[in-house]
Amino acid sequence: MPATVVEEPLGIACVFSDGRRAAFRLDGLPEPQLARDLLVGLIELIHPHGTVDAAGSVEHFVSAIRHMVRTLAERGFSGGAGQLHRAKLRSSAEWASHCSSRRTGRRGRVRLSAAVRPLT
């Protein structure tokens, strides 16, 4: 069974290749639509769609999503991933670099290109 977004309370439920299960909550964040959109992207990285196959790895990504949502909200962003534009992402890109290299030991990226508006 693949990972799924849980709507209430907002979160993600995962079943890994060894049958273990894990759930993570993201309720209470300032921009729930953005958090949900990022969770949808995260699902593509989790087994069986992607290579993430452990609760600890998912927790690192969930932590990065929490940080990104809070940081963008503090900088005045509101809305979902579709309202983001590349300049806004670049201005807060340090979170992704820091979280992915520090927590996973490699540089990983969640691809949001389809949901992010081009610079105009």
Secondary structure, DSSP 8 states (H G I E B T S, - for coil): ---EEETTTTEEEEE-TTS-EEEEE-TT-S-HHHHHHHHHHHHTTBTTTSSB-SHHHHHHHHHHHHHHHHHHHHTT--S-GGG-BHHHHHHTTHHHHHHHHHHHSS------TTTSB---
